[in-house]
Amino acid sequence: MKKLLNIFLILLIFGVGVSAGTTNFDTLVLSEDLTVADDVTITDDLTVSGDTAITGTLTQTGDPTFSSSVTAKPLMTITNSNADATGATLTLKKDSATPADTDGLGNIIFEGWDSEAPTTENATVYAKVIGSMPDETEATEDGQFDIQIMKAGTLTSALKLTGGTLTMDVPTASATLTTGNVSITVVIGGVTYYIKANTGI
């Protein structure tokens, strides 16, 4: 079995596709393209420096890493070619058997280095998007969409939409809000203020 696995790895490293049956790997590291015409199950990490084409189902229980030293790469594309009105779908799912209020459902993180030498200690999250569920009660569920931005060294919630209520964090004395030709109603301390379109009041 080990010899057969080594043969598969050699074929994949040289860009040869695997097309017969389901292929199982522990850790798979490729410096070339990966093409598989069936299902792939990887129980550890996946590192692919070239293109990945899998026409079956990819099951990944480790942490996949896609890396490139070329500008604007790696580029991940999700394509739907069906002739209907529904496009491709990206789902971040929290599959917990014991859901609770305030559970996070998924994160999108934008990370880079600070001005010090690039090391793990200097990795900085400059922006973060969090989807969560403030209320998981059946029939009264509420969702939350939180956009956080790094400000003066602290990751701060800048824009939060909770159950239909929009909250903006304005850490300074003034802010600019561009809305287009619409009227805005603002409630501050129980007092309602109106900004009418094209009037500024």
N, C-alpha and C positions, 0 to 999 in steps of 0.2 A: 504493500500500500504506500509506504514511504517513497519507494522508487517511482511509482506511478505519479505521485504528487510532484516529485521533482521534475518529471517529464512535462507535466502540465505547466509548471512554473517556467521551465526553459522555453516552451512554446509561447507562453504569454509575454515573456521578457522580449522576445524578438518580434512581437506584434502579431502573432498568429492567433486567430480567434479559436475559442473552444465552443463546439456546437452540439456535442452529444451528451444528453442527460444533465443532471444537476451536479454542479461542481462545488465542493465544500473546501474551505481553506481556514487555517488558523490566522496567521498574519500574512498579508499579501502586500509586497512592495514592488512597484513597477516603474521603470524609467521610460517606457514606451507606451503606446496606445493599448487600451484594453478593449477587446471586442468579444462578447459572449452572447450566444444566440439562445441561451436558456437561463434558468434561474441560477443565482449565485448566493451562497450563504457564507458570510465571513464573521467568525466569532471573536475576532480581535480587530486591530487597527487596519485601515486601508489607506495606502498612500499611492496616488497615481499622478505622475508628472505629465503624461500625455493625455490624449482624448479617451473618454470612456463611453462605450456603446453597449448597452445591455438591453436586449429585446424581451427578456423575461422579467422576473421579479428579483430585485436586489434586497437582501435582508442583511442589515449591518447592525451588530450589537456592540461594536467598539466605536471608536471616534475616527470618522473618515477625514483625511486631510488632502486638499487639492492645492498644489503649489505650482508656481511658475515664476521665472525671473524676467518674463516678457511683459512689456507695458500693457495694461488693461486685461491681463490674464491672471488667473484662470477665469473664463467666462462660462457661467452656468446658464443654460437655456432649457426651458420647459416648454415643449411644443405640443399643441393639440391640432390635429389635421381633420377632425370630424366636421362635416358640413352642417353644423347647427349653430345655435346662438350662445352656446356655453363654451367658455375657454378653459385653459388648463387651471388646475387648482393646486395650491400649496397649503397644506394643513399642518399646523403645529398643535398636537393633541396631548393633553395631560390625561393619561389613562390610569387614574387612581381609583382603587376600590373604596376609598373613604374620602370623597370630596368634602371640602370645608370652605367656608367663607374666606376670602382673601387669597385663595390658592392661585399661584401663578400658572398660566397655561402655556406660555412660550415667550422667548426673548429673542430679539435681534440686536446684536452688539456690534458697534463700530469701534475698533481698537487700533491704537497706534503707539509709537514711542513718544516720550517726552524729549527734552533737549539733552539729556544725559546719554551716555553710550547705550546702544540697544541691548538690554539685558531683560531677563524676566521681571526683575524688580521695577524696571522703568516702563513696562507695558501699561498704557493708560486707556481706559474706556472713555472716549470723547462723546459718544452718543449711544443711547439705548432705548429700544422700544419694547414695552412689556404689555402683554395681554393677560388679563386676570379676571377672576370672578368674585366681586365683592359679596354677592349673594347667590348661593347655589340652591336656594329653596325652590322646589318644584313649583312651576306655574308663576313664580315671582322672581325668576332669575334676573340678575343684573350683570352686565359685563363692563369691563374697564379697559381703556386704551391709554397708556401712559407713555409720553415722549419725554425722555430725560436728556439733558444737555450738560456737559461739563462747563462750569463757570467758576473761575478763580480757584481751581483745584478741587471743586466739590461737584459731584454728579447731582444735578438738581432737576426736579420735575418741572418742566416748562409748560407742558400742555397735557391736560388730562381730561378724558371724556368718560364719565361714569354714569351709566344708566340714563343717558340723554342730557346730562348736565356737563357743560364745558367749563373747565377751570384753567386759567392761565396764571402762571407765577410771574409777577412783575417785580423783580428785586430792586429796581431803581425808582426814582420819582416820576419817570415818564416812560411811555411805551408807544410804539407805532403799530396801529392795526389797520391793515388795508383790506377792505371788504368788497369794493366795487359799488355799484348803484343799488344799495339796499339800506334799509333802516335798521338800527340797532337798539335793543332795549337792554339796559344794564341795571341790575339791582345791587345796591351797595348799602349794607346796614339796614335793610328793610325799606330803603328809599329807592324808587324807580326813576331812572334817568333815560331820556330818549335822544338818540342821534338820528335825525331825519336825513334821508337821501338828498344830496345836492344842496343842503343848507348848512351843514356843519354844526347844527344845534340840536 
